[in-house]
Each structure stands twice: as C-alpha cells, then as structure tokens.
Amino acid sequence: MNILRFQEFVNESYLINESGVPLYRGQNFNPERTIKRNKIIQEIQDLLSEVMAGSISEVTVLADIPTQGKNAPQYIKDLYGEMGMEDFDQAEEFEDDIYDPETGTYKKMDYEEKEKNIFVDSEFLVKDVDTVKGVIIGVPYSMKRKDIRVEIDPEVVEEVFVK
C-alpha cells in the first residue's frame, strides 16, 4: 500500500516539475500561476521590469544548483577552498573514499577529518537575465549583501517568488 502511494507521489511530482514552474506572489501558499519552462527567461525579465517600475520589490527563485563538478558556481569552489580542501575535486571524490569496491563494503571514516558540511543556498535573489546565454543571474540569498553573481540554468529552477 505504501509503495503505491509513493509511486503516485513520484508520478505527480514529475508531472508538476515537467509542466512548469509555480509562481508564488506574497505570502500565498498556492501558486498564482505556472510558468512554462521554455518561457521562464522572458517571464522573469518581465518581472524584473515590474521591480524597476516599483510595482514589486523583488524576484527570487528556488533552484537546485550543482554543488560539485565543473558546473558548480565559483563561490562554492571558493567555499571548499576556505574549508581546507585544497583541490575542489576532493569534494567529488569524498563519496568514493568511503566505499571499497574490492570488498563491496564501506570503509570506516574518520569523521573529524573527513566530514565537512557546506551550506549551499537554494534561494537566489534575481538581479538580471542573460538572454544570449539563456541564464538567470542571481545572488545567493544568504549572501545578498555581497556581490556574488551566479548563473542559473532555467532547467534547475523549481519555484519563483515575487514580493
């Protein structure tokens, strides 16, 4: 019975994410409307025009940006460096370090040395849109006082919020 419910949830979640991105206005829990993925750049550009006109105060997006690999934003790579991980690729290999493929078991980890937690924003204050590259330019919400800009692929945007 629980498996059927889980499968139903997964199927519904997939359909919601594939059909578009919900747009929330103010404190509403229900989305005002859904933005089609192929129209998200234009819609956000229109919302930024409303910010410039003063009819809304800000536009934010909730996005699942990569935290490892070549597509990870530079500020995340810098955070890894600040935490003493000299080579950013160590973060990618971290998962492999605990699994021993010869025995098919997990190695015992020294958590004091190996475990490092990095908070990565999923909410970004939208500053601009680059229509040539087809990306959204945002600032991690926790770093909105710093001038850190991140290019966000529209495909990883999960929700849009307008205040």
N, C-alpha and C positions, 0 to 999 in steps of 0.2 A: 504494500500500500504506500509506504513512504517513498519507495523508488519511483512509483508512478507520479507522485506529487512532485518529486524532484525533477523528473523528466519534463513534466508540464511547465514547471518554473523555468527551466533552462530554455525550453522552446519559446516561451513567452518573452523571456529576456532577450533572446536572439532576435526575435521579430521586432521588438521595441527598438533595439540598437540599430538594426538594419534599416528600419523605416525612416529614421530621422533622429534629430537631437531635440530634446524638450527645451523650451524656453520658459523660464520662470520669471515673473515680474514681482518685485517687492517681497513680501513675506508669504506669498501664496504657496501652498503645498501641491496644488495641482498646476500642471504646466498651462500657460496661456495658449500655446500652440506648439507645433512641432516643425522644426526647420529641416528641410530635405538636405541630406549630406552634400549633394552637388551644388547647393545654393548657400552653404554656410558662410563662405567668404563674403559674398555680396550682402547677405543679411547682417553680418557683423559690421561690415563697412557702413551700412545704413544706420545701425545702432550707434556707431561712433559719431556719425553726423548728428544724431539726436543729443549725444553728450556735448558736442561742440555748440549746439543750439541752446543747451541748458535745460532741455525737457527731461533728461535723465541724468543721474550723477555718475554712474559707472557701469561698465560691462565686464563681467567676469566669466571665465569658462572653467569647467571642471574637466581635466584632461589626464589621461594615463600616459605620461611621457616615459620614454625608456630611461632606465637608471644605469644601464651598463652598455658597453659596446660603443661602436663608432657613432651611433645616432644619439647618444646621450648628450645633453647640453653641457657646455664648457663649465658652467658654475658647479655642476655635480662632480665633474672631474676634479675641479679645484677643491671641493669639499673632501674628496678622497685623499688628495694630497695633504690637506691640513690635518687629517686624522692619522698621518704617518704611513699611509700606503703609498710608497714611492712610485710604484707603477700602477696606473689605473687598471691594467689588465689583471692585477691581483684580485680585484673585486669580481671579475668574471670567473676566475679560477677558484674562488673561495668555495663554491658549491662542490667542485670536483675534488677538492682536498679532503673532504670528509668521506668520500665513497671509494672503497678499494675494489676495483673491477676484478682483480685476481681471485679474491675470496667471495665477492658478491656481498660484502658486508660494509657497514660504515665504520670508519676509523674513529677512535675516541679523540675528541677535540680538547684542546687546551683553551677554554672559553676566555680566560683572561687575556690571552694573546691574540686569539683569532676573531672573536666576536666583536664587531664594530657596527653600531647602528647609526644610520644616517637618515635624518628626516628629509623626505623629498616632498615638496609641495605637489598637490594635485589641483589646487585652485590658483588661477592666474588672472591678474588684472590686465585686461586687453588695452593695449596702447595704440596699436596700428594694425594694418593688414598689408601684406606684400602680395599684390595681385600677380606680379610677374612670377614669383616663386610659388605662389599658391599656399602661403602660410599665414598664420595669425601671429602677431608679435605681442608677447605678453610678459609680464613681470611676475615672478613667484609672489604670491600674496603675502607670505611671511617676510619677504624682502622688499616690500613696496617702497621703502624709503631709500633703497639702494638703486643704482642704475644698472640692474641686471636684466638684460633682454633675452628672451628665449623664443625661438621659432617653434611654433606648434603646428603640427600637421593636422588639418581638419579631420582626418580619419580617426584620430585619437581623442577628439572632443566628445565628452559624454553628456554634458549639460551646459546650458548657457543661462546666466543670471543677469537680470537688469535691475538696478536700484534707481 
